[in-house]
């Protein structure tokens, strides 16, 4: 089966500096793939090239078998794109904007009206059809942005930080919508927030310093994210010095009078040691949980492995 997205030895240079170098990937025909990386890692450059907004310095990109350079129009018919800031005309109503978006995608006149109605229902915005986009909340603007990206039923949808700036309720709704969209096509979702990738994605590709440093399933990625700190709540907490004296603890920080975070390295039995010490000293431990390492630490670890 032809991969929906195939990237071969993709590189791009701004002036004398390489933004990305020798990127290779293949995406299957459905599901959500996370493109993970810190700010400036090369995610946006990669996505802009895939979406035809930027011409690469080297390499090839194929969307459903079509070369984005030599078969640009056919390739773009297979593609939907939601930039980090949705490309909305705020003086238009939802109906006007989506009709315009469908016409840009070269849908015929009969298909345009049907496509607009279908995508409004799918994105739950039909009840706001005649409302000006500027009068919509952030969550509904994001829904309109998603609607324009799927109005022509593309095989590949690229989303750049689609949940940025949304409140908790909006986050839940947009995540659900993205999962529904991914049942019919492939979604390439970019984020620098590890939690978003973990919640949404089946597979993850991580870019750091312009190169792919990891490409595998989310489960495989989680194996790299090692525990390195503990959160504790105690009714009768000890001093920082007493906690730091427990073998394996490297640093202690009190968050509130009764809440503390402690960093450790290598000792996976540290929770048992703290529980035993709490019972012995009467600290009245009420809660203890292990936190994963910070994303920056994971980037560093994987980058070092990729260059070793």
Buried (B, 14 or more C-beta within 10 A) or exposed (E): EEBBBBBBEBBBBEEEEBBBBBBEBEBEBBBBBBBBBBEEBBBBBBBBBBBBEBEBBBBBBBBBEBBBBEBEEBBBBBBBBBBBEBEBEEEBBBBBBBBBBBEEBEBEEEBBEEBBBBBBEBBBBBEBBEBBBEEBEEBBBBBBBBBBBBBBBBBBBBBBBBBBEBEEEBBEBBBEBBBEBBEBBBBBBBBBBBEBBBBBBBBBBBBBBBBBBBBEEBEEBEEBBBBBBBBBBBEEBBEBEEBBEBEBBEEBEBEEEBBBBBBBEEBEEBBEBBBEBBEEEEBEBEEBEBEBBEBEBBBBBBBEEBEE
